[in-house]
């Protein structure tokens, strides 16, 4: 709409800069200022050559949230050096927690970092391991099941019964009665989800997490992994008390030095 319209482009810049200053106390980013300077120096009638935005930064939807974006970037650096690492984005509903996390996944996608997203749902504690099953079905993770040994594939069919037909020689998994059986299942989740690729997992609405998934995340937090893993959780802090299991889990992560809270 503003192609070759120098005056119109400059007017839009000043209007947007004013909104940024009034609403967010922020200035246009360096790329936008560079474009403004370029347009200002262009003689009337010359074509305007636009400078593309860098692929590695956040989108304009995160204007005013540079501090939080920086915290996410630092968390990813930590996850690369000492995985796994966790981030909890907390606050009331509607403040942009999910948008911030989704922006991180979009950024990761541009850098060919694998991502998978899941959500917890309100109800009687949610379905057992529902977020884990969602991650296991994700495009970034699901295809990796093909190369698993039978012992681990067998465990995963507890959550993914539709995959059982791929190996008809395996029996149906039995009930879990002993602690070692649950640990073997947890190991199968870790081996599949954390199979040597850099990965960012999103888990939204942590306040509604089921007990079983929380137990597995606790188990995961104590593992030594050979590839970067960052787990980003969204939490409505106004809906849970100090004794909620999610808060107990976050305190555990803090003791392990594996948590950034935003």
DOSE-396060 format. One record per residue (C-alpha): residue number from 1; chain; y, x, z. Coordinates in steps of 0.1 Angstrom, whole numbers, always signed. Each point is the difference from the previous one (the first is absolute). Example, Ala and Ser with C-alpha at 12.3 -4.5 7.8 and 13.67 -1.06 7.14 Angstrom:
2
- n  chain  c2  c1  c3
- 1  A  -45  +123  +78
- 2  A  +34  +14  -7
! end
This chain:
262
- n  chain  c2  c1  c3
- 1  A  +0  +0  +0
- 2  A  +23  +30  +7
- 3  A  -11  +20  -30
- 4  A  +30  +21  -11
- 5  A  +23  -20  +23
- 6  A  +17  +28  +19
- 7  A  +24  -22  +19
- 8  A  -27  -25  +9
- 9  A  -23  +27  +13
- 10  A  +27  +15  +22
- 11  A  +9  -34  +14
- 12  A  -36  -7  +9
- 13  A  -3  +34  +17
- 14  A  +31  -5  +22
- 15  A  -12  -36  +9
- 16  A  -34  +13  +10
- 17  A  +14  +29  +19
- 18  A  +22  -24  +20
- 19  A  -30  -21  +9
- 20  A  -20  +30  +11
- 21  A  +28  +11  +23
- 22  A  +8  -34  +15
- 23  A  -36  -12  +5
- 24  A  -20  +32  +7
- 25  A  +26  +27  +7
- 26  A  -16  +20  -28
- 27  A  +11  +18  -32
- 28  A  -15  -1  -35
- 29  A  -28  +25  -4
- 30  A  +6  +33  -18
- 31  A  -16  -13  -33
- 32  A  +24  -30  -1
- 33  A  +30  +22  +8
- 34  A  -10  +24  -27
- 35  A  -2  -29  -25
- 36  A  +34  -13  +12
- 37  A  +16  +35  -6
- 38  A  -16  +1  -34
- 39  A  +14  -34  -10
- 40  A  +34  +9  +15
- 41  A  +2  +31  -22
- 42  A  -12  -18  -32
- 43  A  +28  -9  -24
- 44  A  +4  -37  -9
- 45  A  -22  -9  -29
- 46  A  -27  +27  +5
- 47  A  -35  -12  +7
- 48  A  -11  +2  +37
- 49  A  -30  +21  +7
- 50  A  -17  -12  +32
- 51  A  -17  +24  +24
- 52  A  -35  -13  +10
- 53  A  -7  -4  +37
- 54  A  -25  +25  +14
- 55  A  -36  -12  +3
- 56  A  -6  +16  +34
- 57  A  +26  -19  +20
- 58  A  +3  -35  +15
- 59  A  +14  -29  -20
- 60  A  +34  -15  +5
- 61  A  -16  -27  +22
- 62  A  -1  +26  +28
- 63  A  +37  +6  +1
- 64  A  +10  +5  +36
- 65  A  -36  +10  +11
- 66  A  +1  +37  -8
- 67  A  -10  +9  +35
- 68  A  -31  -21  -1
- 69  A  -9  +13  -34
- 70  A  +4  +35  +13
- 71  A  -23  -8  +29
- 72  A  -26  -13  -25
- 73  A  +3  +32  -20
- 74  A  -5  +22  +31
- 75  A  -30  -21  +10
- 76  A  -16  +6  -34
- 77  A  +6  +38  +4
- 78  A  -17  -1  +33
- 79  A  -29  -20  -14
- 80  A  -5  +27  -26
- 81  A  -2  +27  +26
- 82  A  -19  -18  +28
- 83  A  -16  -32  -12
- 84  A  -3  -28  +9
- 85  A  +35  -10  +10
- 86  A  +14  -34  +8
- 87  A  +34  -17  -4
- 88  A  +9  -33  +17
- 89  A  +30  -19  -15
- 90  A  +10  -24  +27
- 91  A  +25  -28  +5
- 92  A  +6  -37  -4
- 93  A  -10  -20  -30
- 94  A  +22  +3  -30
- 95  A  +16  +34  +6
- 96  A  -17  +17  -29
- 97  A  -31  +16  +16
- 98  A  -23  -9  -29
- 99  A  +26  +9  -26
- 100  A  +4  +35  +14
- 101  A  -38  +5  +1
- 102  A  -4  -13  -36
- 103  A  +27  +23  -11
- 104  A  -20  +29  +13
- 105  A  -31  -12  -19
- 106  A  +21  -2  -32
- 107  A  +13  +35  +6
- 108  A  -36  +13  +6
- 109  A  -11  -17  -32
- 110  A  +25  +20  -20
- 111  A  -14  +32  +14
- 112  A  -36  -10  -6
- 113  A  -8  -4  +37
- 114  A  -27  -27  +5
- 115  A  +10  -30  +20
- 116  A  -16  -32  +13
- 117  A  +15  -29  +19
- 118  A  -14  -26  +24
- 119  A  +14  -27  +23
- 120  A  -10  -15  +33
- 121  A  +1  -38  +4
- 122  A  +8  -23  +29
- 123  A  -29  -19  +15
- 124  A  -28  +6  +25
- 125  A  +3  +38  -3
- 126  A  -6  +0  -37
- 127  A  -32  +6  -18
- 128  A  -18  +31  +11
- 129  A  +9  +31  -20
- 130  A  +18  -21  -26
- 131  A  +27  +27  -7
- 132  A  -27  +26  -3
- 133  A  -18  -21  -25
- 134  A  +32  -4  -20
- 135  A  +5  +37  -1
- 136  A  -36  +6  -11
- 137  A  +5  -24  -29
- 138  A  +33  +16  -11
- 139  A  +2  +18  -33
- 140  A  +7  +33  +16
- 141  A  -31  -2  +22
- 142  A  -26  -24  -13
- 143  A  -12  +21  -30
- 144  A  -9  +28  +24
- 145  A  -29  -21  +14
- 146  A  -20  +9  -31
- 147  A  -5  +36  +11
- 148  A  -10  -8  +37
- 149  A  -34  +9  +13
- 150  A  -22  -30  +8
- 151  A  +5  +2  +37
- 152  A  +37  -4  -2
- 153  A  +0  -25  -29
- 154  A  -25  -21  +21
- 155  A  +25  -1  +29
- 156  A  +29  -11  -23
- 157  A  -19  -30  -12
- 158  A  +6  -16  +34
- 159  A  +36  -5  -12
- 160  A  -7  -1  -37
- 161  A  -31  -21  -5
- 162  A  +9  -4  -37
- 163  A  -8  +37  -5
- 164  A  -35  -3  +14
- 165  A  -15  -10  -34
- 166  A  +10  +34  -14
- 167  A  -28  +16  +21
- 168  A  -27  -26  +3
- 169  A  -24  +24  +16
- 170  A  +21  +0  +32
- 171  A  -9  -26  +27
- 172  A  +27  -23  +14
- 173  A  +18  +17  +29
- 174  A  -12  -12  +34
- 175  A  +21  -9  +31
- 176  A  +19  +27  +19
- 177  A  -15  +2  +35
- 178  A  +6  +36  +10
- 179  A  +31  +22  +2
- 180  A  -15  +25  -24
- 181  A  -4  -27  -27
- 182  A  +37  -9  +2
- 183  A  +9  +37  -2
- 184  A  -21  +4  -31
- 185  A  +18  -30  -16
- 186  A  +34  +15  +11
- 187  A  -10  +33  -16
- 188  A  -9  -18  -32
- 189  A  +36  -15  -1
- 190  A  +15  +34  +6
- 191  A  -21  +17  -27
- 192  A  +9  -26  -25
- 193  A  +37  -6  +7
- 194  A  +8  +37  +7
- 195  A  -21  +16  -27
- 196  A  +21  +30  -8
- 197  A  +30  -16  -17
- 198  A  +35  -2  +12
- 199  A  +5  -36  +12
- 200  A  +25  -23  +15
- 201  A  -13  -32  +16
- 202  A  +23  -30  +9
- 203  A  -9  -24  +27
- 204  A  +25  -29  +4
- 205  A  +3  -23  +30
- 206  A  -17  +23  +25
- 207  A  +7  -26  +27
- 208  A  -28  -21  -14
- 209  A  -26  +27  -4
- 210  A  -36  -8  +9
- 211  A  -17  +19  +28
- 212  A  -26  +16  -23
- 213  A  +25  +15  -24
- 214  A  +20  +13  +29
- 215  A  -31  +17  +13
- 216  A  -6  +17  -33
- 217  A  +36  +11  -3
- 218  A  -3  +15  +34
- 219  A  -31  +18  -11
- 220  A  +17  +12  -32
- 221  A  +30  +14  +19
- 222  A  -24  +25  +18
- 223  A  -16  +13  -31
- 224  A  +7  +33  -18
- 225  A  +5  -7  -37
- 226  A  +0  +23  -30
- 227  A  +27  -19  -20
- 228  A  +34  -15  +8
- 229  A  -1  -35  +15
- 230  A  +30  -21  +12
- 231  A  -5  -34  +15
- 232  A  +32  -21  +0
- 233  A  +0  -31  +22
- 234  A  +25  -28  +1
- 235  A  +4  -17  +34
- 236  A  +20  -30  +12
- 237  A  +10  +13  +34
- 238  A  +15  -33  +11
- 239  A  -34  -17  -1
- 240  A  -21  +22  +23
- 241  A  +3  +11  +36
- 242  A  -4  +34  +16
- 243  A  -37  -5  +6
- 244  A  -9  -10  -35
- 245  A  -29  +20  -15
- 246  A  +22  +12  -28
- 247  A  +24  +15  +25
- 248  A  -29  +17  +18
- 249  A  -11  +15  -33
- 250  A  +35  +13  -8
- 251  A  +2  +16  +34
- 252  A  -33  +17  -7
- 253  A  +15  +14  -33
- 254  A  +30  +12  +19
- 255  A  -22  +20  +24
- 256  A  -18  +15  -30
- 257  A  +34  +9  -16
- 258  A  -10  -20  -31
- 259  A  +27  -27  -1
- 260  A  +35  -4  -13
- 261  A  +17  -33  +11
- 262  A  +28  -14  -21
! end
